[in-house]
Amino acid sequence: MTLEEHRKGGQMTRSITMSALLAGAAIQAIAAQPASAQEAAARTFQFDEPAQDLSDALIGFSRITGLPLATAPDIVAALRSRPVRGAMTAPQALERMTHALPIDARIDRGTVIVRPRERQAAQSAAPSPARATAATAPVWSTQAVAAEPQPEIVVTGFRESLSVAQMRKKAATGSQEVILAEDIAAFPDQNLAESLQRVPGVAISRDSGEGRQISLRGLGPSFTRTQLNGMEVLSNTASGLDSRSGASRSRSFDYSVFASELFNEVVVEKSYAAEQEEGGIGGTIALRTAKPFDYDSNTFAVSAKGQVNEYTDTLTPRVVGLASVRSGDFGALFSAAYSQADTIEWGYRNWNWSKINFGEANVGPEIDDATRDLLVNASGDDRVWMSRAQTYGSWFNRRDRLGLTGTLQYNPGNGTDIAFDVLYGKLTNDRQENVLGNAGANGLSSNDITGTQVVSEIAIDEHNSINGGAFAGVDLRNEAKATDDETEFWQVAFNARTELGDRLVLDTTAGWSSSVFASDWQRAYMVSNDHRVGFAGLDTDRPVNSYDFDPADPAAWQFHNIQWREDHIENEFYNADAALTYALSFASTLKAGVEFKKFENSGYRYHANGSYPDGLADAPMMLNPHSSHIDFAIGDVPAIFAALGQDASLDASDLSAGTDFTVKEKSFAAFGQYDLDTDLGGMGLRANIGVRYYRTQLTSQGNSVTDGGLVPVEIETDYDGLLPAANIALDITPQLVARLSANRNISRPGLRDLSAAATVRVAGYGGTISAGNPYLMPYRADSLEGSLEYYDGTRGFAALGLFYKDMQSFVTSETTQVPYEETGYPLSLLEDGQDGSIIFNYTRPINGPGASIHGVEFAARRDFDFLPGVLGNFGGLANVTYADGSSEVFYSGTAHDLPLVNLSKWSVNTTLYYDTESFGARVSMAYRSRYRKGNGGNGNIGEFFDPSTVFDATAYYNVTPALQLRIEALNLTDERIIQYADTDARRMMTSTVSGRVFTFGASMRF
């Protein structure tokens, strides 16, 4: 909603035009119809309004109930409302909100009338809204009426969603951000990750043209907990690039699984309270699907779009539908979202970088003596660095994303609200990877050059990195890999809230969720030997290769071998909790609750190689059909497998040792919390203070690789702790809010680090163990944060915040000598005559000393209604986050201070929007500074991604109130994704683009 303020006669009056309530998930720019007065008076609404300026409280009340409001500013001036929380009717809520105030507030003939109490006897009835004047009753409603002409402010869905989200942010006790249905469904986002990137402090990683995972305030996805309909959930997908870790078996939630249209609310909780479930040091992302009673009447909507990527020649669909019906106390809702997207990510990659030496015979006479000496004779750190397998590549992805939600809701109007939700999501990704690299038997991919390769030209920079060269006698290899990835997600959730009395409320949640990721791929290798090749520009983001033959000629290639693999990852949650809230007074409440959570992660990897000494004559081949720097031939994978008679099925005999482990966690928790919502010296004060106790029982199962084969191992352990938390929000003035939070929270260790799978080598003197560590303690962080926020009505705000987290128990690696009995592995693995006291060399992850992170966050938003004419329809929002934190990483015994993994020091988001009743448009920019992906390899100090800046845009036109046309554009500058090795040398590993995406279509509600 937009608020226009102007002065007249020395007094401030307000004129506000309200739109219909926000629509639910799944459609774009769709609003529900306002409730009838009779229905609003009889039905139950959900309120969560703090003590605040009475004018703001009445605006919020009118939003929730859909009832117009008539009063005069001088009547409500300087008055503070009472807090209203819970499910109740509109008259009950209005009475609580205005209790003990010197006014009379009532609902009369469908309008909320507020007037001084002393006028009650003099007036037998409230003035009709049709006769209200500016002197006696300016109106907060869709029926803005005044005796004199008032400037009309047109309110559209996007502005409305921003205004309501702003009010929610202001009214919260802790630090949080809110995205509402209009803000998600109407913005050009392919999935939920891209919707979240607009939130202050959020930065996303991208893969094959789409957002995938998020970082919050500099902490990576493994430190962020995701809730869906009140339950913690986890889903995994995969990347086509090995340098991006392939299959994601971790606690990092892959938001690309879900279409953004399935949700009508996302809350990003940055500060922690005792009533929140433990487990997210970075924060909690709370997702909510639409419910029938979110709408004031039966609602039906549909949206259909076509989507195209500039590097593909296909038009793919994106279709959304929603049906919500209510009958008395019961409601049912069903929504569906289906999309298909074709993308091609293509560019250049290396297999990392290594220090190498050349054989004497591998350096041609063209190379000068000093360079020859460096290439052949250097040792240790003086050796040159060379990229491995300089490669052109393309990764075609066809993604099919299906989401279904179903909800049954019971709301009898007596303080009870029960919802039963079922959500199904399925993401399939058919990927075709085709690459051409200098990677044959005598290629440029080994640690040393000692074969038939001979260098005749070379370019070496100040970091001893070879950025260009020409070589003879090089063998090339091309790869074609066909992959089928699928993630299937289910959730069943039950949420109930009921008033057990005037003061006591019971909230319960119970449910189950499951995520299953399955991937299988087949790969064929072809080779072409003894060529002169060159590469140049590895110190730029656009390297090039050159060849002495036509790589597109099938006759130049011979069959080499095949590989095939299968990955499987399962996550399952069972959640149950119950909490009681007891109102000590209008101003304070006590909360207490208990929770139980059961989590299980399991998985495996099967892998096989096909070796055919006799080769395959006339191997089926084809040209790479996708974008690349040059044309090149590849093997036809299905045809090659068929020609070889090779069955691509796999079983347990093909297990990759150490991948078949299971982690089980049972967590019990209880909390107590005191909430306060009152006045302090004329200022509104909201606060909570509490403590949470948690206890987790861990069972880790795996197979240890021993000299005698695979041996099952199971280790059980547990840990517990107390998590205190306090949050304070002080309304210094009706416009100025100050917040302060202090808390302790945890994040549980990575799943691979908790694995019991190990390699155990036993000898007469003892042996060695390389393993995970189920005895790891969780990461623990003590956090302190504060902010100062200014709110200009509902048309804008500015907020400045500071945060600091002192994190302990960081996980690192250690090798120690310990008695075998202290490792936790069974004595049955030992040889005859050995006992638990025998000493083993034990390498495993351990809890290290820790790290800290600190930062500053600024966010602002403003409708430009102060500008004349059509310029007043513009508005803008922006946020900037600075975060800094580091940890020590050891290379060859030397400590290096590196940024925390996934931490971008700067993240910036801006949006400029233009909205009227019939037309609107906006453009958005998301910037993320460089961030570390991992520790690096082969002696490179870290791996990093370059900064990225992505521009998106959308525009709409309302043909009729029910029909809207929309066009959207993503990644307008075709931003390049660049990954490099080593913090100082910046050795390029990958450089790819994925293309601009254009979408157009229409939505209709009825």
N, C-alpha and C positions, 0 to 999 in steps of 0.2 A: 504494500500500500504506500502511496505517496502522501505526505503531509505538507500543506501550504499554510504558512503563517504570515499574517500581515497585521499591521497596527492601524487602529482607528480610534480616535478620541482618547489617545493616550493609553488604551487598553489593548491587550493581545487577544485576538479571537482566532479560532481554528476552524478550518473547513477541510474535511477529510471525505474522500470518496472511496468506498470499500468495494472490492470485487467479490465474486463468489469464492467459496472456500477452495483450497488447493485440490487439484485432482490427484488421483492415485497413480501408482506406477503403471508403466506400459504404454502411455500415450503422450503426445506432445501438445502442450498448450490447451489442455482440456480441464475445465473447471466444473465442479458439481453445482447443482442448482441449490439456492438457499432453502432452508427448511421452512415449512409453514409455521405460523405463530403457535397454533394449537400443538403441533408436533414438538416444537422446541420447548414449550412449557411442560410437556409430559415426559419427554424422553430424557435419558441420562447422558450426560457428557463427561468426558475425562478432562479434569482441570489440573494444572500444575503451575499456579500463579503465585509468586512470592508477594510479600509486603512491598509495595512500591507506590509511586505517585498515582493517585486515584485516576487521573485522566488516562494514564497508560494502562492501568488495570481494566478500566471500562472498555477501552479499545480492544484489549485482548479478549475480554468477555464477549463483546459483540462479534469478534472473529469466530470464536468457538461456537457460539449458539446460532449465528446468522440473524440475530435480532437487531433492528435499527435502534439507535440510541439518541435521545433528545435531552439536552441540558445546556446550561450556560457555563462558560469557563470560570466565571467568578464563583460559581456554586461549588466547584470541585477544587478550586485553587488551594494550594498549601495543605491539602488533605492526603493522608496515606491510607491505602487500602489494607485490609487484613489478608493474610495468606489464605489461599484456597487450593486445596489439593485433594484429589480423589475423584471418584465417580459419583455424580449427583445431578439433580435436575437443575435447570436454569434458575428457578426461584430460590432453591436452596443455596446455590453458589452465590447469587446476588446478595442474599441475606448475610452470608458469612463474610463476603468481601466488604460490606458496608456496615458491619456490626459495630454499634456504639459510636458511629459517626453522626455529626449534627445534620443529617440529610435524611430525606425519605426517598428510597429507591424501590421501584416496583415495576412489574411488567403489566402494561395496560393496553389491551387491544393490539397486541403484537409489537408494541414499542416499549423499550426500557426508558422509563421516565425518572429523572433524578432532579430533586428540587429541595430547597431548604426546608427543614422540619417545621419551622415556624409558619410556613405558608400552608401547611396541611389543613388547618382548620378553616382557612379563608377560601380554599378552593375545593369544591366537591369532586372535581375530576381533573385529570391532567389535560393540558391543551392537546388538541389533535395535532399530530405531526403535520397535517396539511395546513394548519393555521399557525404553526410555529414561526417566530420571528427571530432575527439575529439577536435582538436585545434580550429575548427570554429563552431561546432554545436553539442554538446552533446544533447541527445534527451530525453525529458520527454514524453514517449509514450510506446505503445505496440511494437513499431518498434525500440527498442534500438539499435542504430548503432554507431560504432566507428572505428577509424583506427587501434586501438590496442585492444587486447582482454580485455574485461571488466568482472568483476565478476557478473554473472547473479543471481538476487534475485527473487525466485519464489514467487508469491503473490497469496494467496488463499482468498476465500470469508470471512472467519472469520477475518483474518488480515486486509483485506480491510475495513470491517465494523468498526473495532476498530480504524483504521487510520482516516477514514472519521469522525467518532464520535469525535475523538480527535481534528480534525481541527475545527469542529463546536463548541466544548467547548472553544477552544482557541479564536475563533473569536467573541464569545458572549460578551456582555457588562456586564451582571449580571452573577451570579453563576448558572450554569445549567449542567446537564448530559444528554447524548443522547444515546439511544439504537437504532440501525438500524436493518433492516430486517434480515440480516445474523446472527446478534448477538442474535436475538430472535428465529427465526424459526429453526435454526440449533442447538440450545442448548436443553438439555433434560429437558424441562419444561412442566408440564401437563397443566398449565394455566398461565394467565398473571401475577398473583401475584408472581409466582416462577421466572419469567423472571426479575421482578423488583428487586428481592433480590440481584442481582449483583451490583446494583447502590450504590455508596458511601452514607452512611447515612440511607439506607433503611433496615429495618428489618421486617420480616413477621411473622404472626401468622399462625399456622397450625391446621388443623382439619381433622381427618379421612384420613390421608395420603396425603393431599394436602395443599398448601398454600391458604390462604383465604384473609386476610386483611394486610395492611402495616402500619408501623410507619416510619416517616421521621424525622431524627435528633432528636429522642427522643420524638416527639409528636405523639400521637396516630392517628388512622384513621379518627376520627371525626374532626381533624384539617387539613386534607389534602383534597384538592379539585381536582376532576377528570373531565377532559375535553375529549370529543370524537368528532373529526372532528370540533373543534372550539366551541363546546357547552358543558356546564356543564351537567353532568349526575349523576344518582344514581341508584344502584341496590342492592338488599338484598337477602340473602339466610339464612340458619339456620344450627346450629350444633345439633348433636344428644345428646350431653351431656348438662344437665341443668346447670352444673357448668361453661359452656362456653356461657351461656346466651340464648341458644336456638335460636328462631327466632330473626333476627337482624332488629328491627325497629329503625333505627338510621340514622344519616348522614354518617355513615361509609360505604364506597364503598366496595362491595364484588367482588374482582377481579377474584375469582374462576368461575364466570359466563362465562367468555370469554376464548376461546382457544387463545394461544399466536400467532398462525399462521394467525389470521385475521388482524394483524397490521404490517406495514412496518416501523413504526417509533414511538418511545416513547421519549418524552422530559420531564425531571424532572426539573422544574423551582424552584430553592431553594430561590432565591432572588425575590423581588417583584418590579414591575414597574407600574406606573400609568396607562399605557395602558392595563394592565392585569385586568381581572375581580376580584373583591374583594371576600374574603370568605375562604382563605386557609392560616392560620397563619403558618402552617408547610411547605406548598409549594403546587405546582400544578403539577399534573401528566397529561400531554397532550398526548392523544392517537390519532394516525392517521392511517386510512386504506389506502390501495394502490389505486393509480389512474392510468388511462391508459397512461398518458403522463409521468409517472415514467419510462416507458419502451421505448426503442428506436425502437422497431419493435413489430409485433404481437408476443405474448408470450403465450405458453400453458405449463402447468406443472401439475404433479400429484405426490402424495406421499402416500404410504400405509405402515402401520406398524401393528405389533401385540404386545400386551402388556400383561404382567402377573405379578401378585403380589404373593410373596412367600407364603402367607397364604390362597390363593384361588387356585382353580383347574381349572380356566377358562382362555382362551386366548381371549382377547378382542381387537377390531379393533380401529385404529386411521387413518383416511383417509382425505387427503387434496387435493383440486383441484383448479386451477386458469386458467382463460382464459382472455387475454387482447388483444383487437384488436383496430386498428386505421385506419381511412380513412380520409385523408386530415386533416381538422381542428377538426374532431370529433373522440372521442374514447369511448370505452365501456369496462368495466371490471366486471367480476363476479368471486367470490371465495366462496368456501365452505369448512368447516372443521367439521368433525364429529368424535367423539370418544366415546368409552364406557370403563369404568374402574370399576373393582370390587376390593374393599378393605375391610379389616376387621381390625378395631381397637379394641383391647381387652386388658384387664388388671384388675385393682383393683380400687375401688372408695369407698368413704365415703360420707354420707350426712352431710358434714361439721363436726364441733366439738362443744360441748356445755359443760358448767359447770353443774355438776350433784351431786345429793346426793343419796345414797343407803338407803333403809329401813333397820332397824335392822335385820329383818328376811332374807334379801337378801344377807347378808354376811356370808359365811360359816365358820365353826369352824377352817378351815385350815388357815385362814387369821390372822396374828398377831394383837395384841391389838392396836398398834400404827396406823397401816394401817386401822384397823376397825374404829378407832376414826376419822381418816381423811375422810373415805368414808361416814360415817353416820352423823357425827356431825359438820364437817367444814361448814363455812358460808362465804359469800362474795367471795373475791378473793382467799381465802384459799381452796375453793372447787376444786376437781379434774376435769380435762377435759377428756371427753370420746368421741371417734368418734361415729357417728351414722350410724347404718345399714352397717356394714362391708360387702362389696359386691364384688363378681366376676361378670364381665360383658363383653359383646361383642357387637360391633356395626358394622353390615355388611352394606356396602353402594354399591349400583350399580348406578353409575353416567352415564348419557347420556348427552353429550354436543354437541349441534349443533350450528354452526355459519354460517351465509350467509351474503355476502356483494355484493352490486351492485352499480356501479358508471357510470354515463354519464359525459363526460368532453368535453368542447368546448374551443379550444385554437387556435384562428385564426391568431396568430402571430403579432397582433397589440397592444400588451400590455394587452390584455384581457385574462383572464383565469377563466372559470366558471365550477364548479363541483357540481353535484347533487348526493348525497350519500344516500343509504338506507342500514341499518344494522339490522339484526335480530339475536338474540341469545336466546337459550333456554337451560336451565340446569334442568334436572330432576334427582331426587335422591330418589330411593326406598331404604328405610332403615329398617333394622330389628334389634331391640334392645332386647337382652335377658340378664337378670341379676338374680343372686341368692344372697339374702341378709338376714341378721339377722334383719328382719323388720316386723315380725308378731305382733299380739296384745300384746304378752309378749316378745317382741324382745329386741334388743339393740339399739333402734332408738329413744327413748323418752328422755325428758329432765331429768327425774329421774327414777331410777330403784326401783319400788315398787310392781311389780307383782309376778309372780312365779319364776323369774330368781334368781339364787343363784350363787355367784362367789366363786370359790375355789382356783384359782390361779390368780395373778395379777402382772403386771410390770409397775411401775410408774417412769417417768424420773424426772429430776431436774426442769422441767417446769410444774410439776403436771399433765402431760399427760399420760394417760393409753395406753401403746404401745403394750400390750399383756395381755391375760387373758383366763381363762377357766370358762365356765358358764353352769349350768344345768337349766332345765325348760325353755328353750328358744324356742319361736315360730319363724319359718322361713317363708319367702315369696319369690316366684319367680315371675318375670314379663316378659311378652312377649309383645312387642309393634311394630306394623307394621305401618310405616310412608311413605306417598307419598308427597315429596316436589317438587315444580316446580317454577322456576323463568323464566319468559318470558320477553324479552327486545326488544324494537323497537326504532329505530332512523331514522329520515328523516332529512337530513341536506343540506342546500344550501349555498355554499361559492363562492363568486365572487370577482375578483380583476381586475380593469381596469384602464389604464392610461387615464386621462381626458385631458392631455396635456403633454408638455415636463417636467413639474415640479409637476403635481398634480396627485395623485393616490387615488382611492376610493376602500376601502375594505368593503364588507358587508357579514353578516352571518345571516341566519334565519333557524329555524328548530324546531323540536318537538321530544321528547323522552318519553318513557313510560316503566316502570318496574313494573311487577305484580308478587308478590310472593304469592303462595297458598300452604297450608300444611294441611293435615288431617291425623290423626292417631287414631288407636284403640288399647286398651291395655287390657290384661287379667291377673288377679292375681290368683295365687294358693298358698295355705298355707300348712305347715306341722308343727305340734305342739309338744311341750314338748320334746326337744332334748338337748343333751349336745354338745356344740360347743366351739371352741377355735379360737383365732386369735393371730398372733404374727408378729413382724417385722414392725409395723407401723412407726418406726423410720428409716426405710430403704425404698428403692424404689421398693421392691419386697415383700410386705406382703403376708402372707398365712393364710388361714382358715382351720379348721378341723371340722369334723362332726362325730356323732356316728351312722350314717345311710348312705345309698347309695342315694344321691340326684338324681341319674339317674333313680331310680325306680319309675315309674308312680304311683304305688299303694301307695306310701308314701305321695301323694299330694291330696288335695281336692280343689275344686273350691271355690273361695272367692267372687270376683266381677269383673266388667268391667268398663272401662272409655273410652271416645272418645272425640276428640277435633278437631277444625278447626281454622286455623289462616289465615288472609288475610291482605296483605300490598300492597298498590299502591303508586307509585311515578310518577309524571308527570311534565315535564318541557316544557315551550315554551320560546324560545330564539330569540332575534333579536338585531343586532347591526350594526352600520355603522361608519366608521372612514375615515378621509381624511388625507393624508400625503402630505405636500407641501415642496419641496426641495428649501430651501433658497439659497443653493449653492451646490457644490460638497461635501462640508464638513458638512452641517447642514440641518436639516429638522424640521418642525413643524408638530405635530400630534394632532388631536382633534377628539373626537368621542362621541357617545351616545349609550346607551344600555338599553334594557328592558328584564326583565326575570320574568316569572310567574312560581311558583312552588307550587305543592299541594301534600301533603302526607295524606293518609287516611288508615284506617284499622279497624279490629275488631278481637275478639276472641270469639268463641262459645265453650262451654264445658258442658259435661253431665256425670253423674255417673249412673251406673246400679246396683241396690241393689236387690238381690234375696234371701229372707229369707230361702227359701226351698233349696237353693243351686242348683247344677247341678250334678246329678249322672252320673258317667262314663264320665266325661268331656274329650273331645278329647285332647290328649297330644302327645308330640313328644320330641325327644332329641334335645338339642341345637345343630344345625348343624355346628356351627362356632367355631373358635379357642377360647379356654378358658383354665384356669388352670385345671379344672376338667370337667367331663361330668355331666350334670344335665338336668332334665326334665323340659319342659315348656308347657304352654297351646298353643294349635293350635288356634290362634286368629280368623281367618275367620270361622273355624268350630264351635268354641264356640259361636260366634255371631249368626251363623245360627241355632245352637241347641237351643239357647234361643229365637229365633225369634225376635232378636233385630235389628231394623233398625238403622244404624249408621249415618243417615242424621241429620243435625242440622239446626236451624233457629234462628231468632232474639230472640225468647223466651228463648234461651239457652245462651244469651249474658253474658260474664264475665264483670261485671260492671267496667266502667272506661277505657275499651280498645277500645271503638268505638269513637275515636276522630279524628278530621281533622285539619291540619295546612295548611293554605294558605299564601303564600308570593308573593307580587308584588314588584319587585325591579327596580328602575330607577337609572341610573348612567350616568355621563358625565366626560370626562377627557381632560386634555391638557398636552402635553409633548413636550419637546425640546430635539432633539437628535443631538449629535455632533460626527463626525468621521473625525479626522484631525491629524496633526502633532504638537508636542510641543517640541521644542528644539531637533529635530531629533528623537523623540519618538512618536510612534503611540498613539493617545488618542481617546478613545470611551467613551461617557458619555450620560446619559439621566437624565433629571430632570422634574418632573411633579407633578400634584396633581389630585386626583380623588374625586368627590363628589358622594355619594350614599344616597339613601333614600329607606327604605323598609316599606311597609304597610303589617301588619300582621292581619290575621283573624283566630281565634282559636275557633273551635266548638266542643262541646262534650255533654255528658249527666251527670248531677250531680245526685248522689245517695242521695236522701233526705228521710225523714221519710215517705213522701207520695208517694215515687216511683221515677222513673227516670224523670228528668226535663231537656229539652234541654237548653243549654247555648251557647251563642256566644259573644266573646269579640274581639274588634278591637283596634289596637294600631299601632304606627309607630315609627321609629327612623331614624336618618340620621347622617352623619358625613363627614369629610374631611380626605383623606388619602394621605399625601405627600410621595414622593419617589424619591431617587436619587441613581444612579449607575454609577461607574467610572471604566474603565479598561485602564491601562497604559502599553503599550509595552515598557518596559525599554530598552530591546534589542530585536532583532528578536526572541530570544528564551525565554525571561523572561517577564512574564505578572504579574502585580499587580492589584488587584481588591479591591474596597471598595463600600459597599452598606449601605444605611440607609433608612428605610421606616417604615410606619405604615400600619397595615392590621388588618382585623377582621376575626373571625369565628363565625357563628351564633349558638345560643344555641341548645341543643339537642331537638329532636322532642317531647319526653315524657315530658321534662321540660316545654315545651311551651303549653302543653295540657290544655284546659279549663275544662276537665272532673274533677269532684271533688266529694267528699263525704261531704254533708252538713247536719248537725244535728242541728235542730232548737228547742230551749226551751224558756220558758217565760223570762228567764234572758238574753237570747242571743243564743249562740250555738257555734259550732265548724265547721271549714272547713279544709279539707285536700285536697290539690289541686296542679295542675301544676301552672305555672306562665307565662301567655302570655306577661306580661310586662317586662320580662327579656331583658336586653340589651345584645348585642353580646360581646363575648370575644374580647378584643383589645390588640394588641401587638405592641410595638415599638422595632424594630430590628436593629441591627448593625452587620455587618459581613465584613470580609476581607480575602484575600488569596494571596499567592505568588505561581506562577506556572512556572515551567521550562519545555520547549518543545524541545525534541531532534529530530528535523525534524518531520517526521510522524511516527517514529518507537518507540517513547516512550515519557513519560512525568512524572513529579513528581509535586504534588500540596499539599500545606499545607494551611488550612483555619481555621479561628476562627469565632464563631458566638455567639450572645447574644440576647435573647428576653426577654423583660420585659412585662409580660402579666397582664392585668387588667380584672376586672369584672368576675372573676372565679365564677362558680355557686356552692352554698352550700345550706343548709337547715336552715330554721328559723321558730320559732313559736312566734307570737306576738299577742297582743290584739289590735284590730283596729275597728273603726266603720264599720258596714256592707257595707255602701255605698262606702267605699274606696276599697272594694275587687273587684268591677267590676261585681259582680253577680247580676242578676235581683231582684228587690224588690218583684216580684211575689212569690219568694221562702219563704218569711217571713210569720209569722202567723198574723192573724187579730190583729190590734191594734199596730203592730210593724212598725217602720220606719227605714230609713237608718242609724240613729244615734246609734242604738243598738250595743253593743260591742260583737264581736266574737273572739274566739281563732282561729287564722289563721296560719296554717302550710303549707309552700310552699317553693319551691326553690327560692333563691335570688342571686343577684350578690355580691360575696364576695370580699375580698381585692386583690386577685391576686397571682401571682407567677412569677418566672423567670426561665429561662433555659439558660445554656451556654455550649459550647463544642468546641472540636478541631476535625478536620477532615484531614486525610492524604490519598492520593490516588496516585498510581504510576502504570506505565505500561512500558514494554520494550520488544521489539523483541531481541532475543539473537543472532543477526547476527554477533556479534563480535567473536563468538565461531567458531572453525574450523569444516569443514565437515558437517555431518548431524546434529551436535549439534546446528548449526546456524539456524536450522528450529524450535527450541524451542522459547518460549516466556512466559511471565508471567504478570499478573496484580494482584493488591492487593489494598485494601482500609481498613482503620480503622477509626472508629468514636467513640469519647468519648463525652457523653452528660450527664449533671447533672442538676437536677431541682427537687424541692419538694414543697409540699403545706401542710397546716395544716388540719388534719382530726380529728374531735372531737368524742371521745368515753366517754359516761357518764360524759360529761362536761369537760373532760380533753383533751387538744390538743396534738396531736402526729404529728411530722414532718415526712411525708412519701414521697417516690419518686412519681413523677407525674405518672398517670395511663398510662400504655403501654410504659413507658420509660425504655429502656435498656441502662445502662451506657456505655456498650461496644458492638459494632457490627463490625464484621470482615468478609471480603470476599476475597478469593484468588482463582486464576485460573492459572494453568500451562498448556500451550497448545503446541502442535507440529503440524505444518502444512506444507505440500508439495502439489504439484499439484495433486498427486494421492492418498495421504494418510494423515490422520490427526487424532489427539486424544487430549482430554483434560480432566482434572479432576478439580473439583471445591469444595471449602469448604465455608460454610456459618455458622458463629457463632453469637449467640445472647446471651448476659448475662441475668440474671434474670430480670423480669419485673413485675410490679404490675398490677393485673387484675381489682381489685376493692377495696372497703373499708373493706371487710370482713363481718362477721356476728357473732351473738351470743357472742360478746365481743372479738373476734379475731381481732388483729390489722392488717388489710389488708389481701388480697389474692394475691398470687404470682405464677408465673411460673418459674421453674428452668432454668438455662442456657441450651442451646441446640447447638449441632454441627452436621451439615448435610453435607455429602459428595455425590456428583453426578459426573458422568463421561459419556463420549461419544467418539465414534471412527467412522471414515468413510473411505470408499475406493471407488474411482472413477473407475468403470469398464470401462467406456467410458466417453468422455466429457459430454454426456447427461445422463448417468445412474450412480447413486450413491447408494451404500449400507451403512447402518448405524446401529449401535448398541448403546444402551443407558442404563444407570443404575442410578436409583435414590435411595437416602437414603441408601447408601451402608452399614452403620453400624446399621441400624434399630434403629434409635435414639428414645429414650423414652421421652414421654411428661409427665412431672411431675408438678402437681399443688398442692400447700400447703397453709395452713392458718396460719396467724400470722408471723410477720416479724422476731421475735426472736425464738419462739418455733418451727416453721417450722413443723406444724402438717399436715401430708400427707393427701390430699383429693383425688387425682386421680394419677394413674401411668399406662400409656398405651403405646403400640407399634402398628405400622400399617404396618410394613413389607417393604422389599426391592422391588423395581419395576424395571422390565427389559422390554426393548422395542427393537425390531429389525424390519428392513424393508428396503424399497428402494424408491428412488425418481427419476423422469425422467422429463426432459424438452425437448421441441421440438418446 
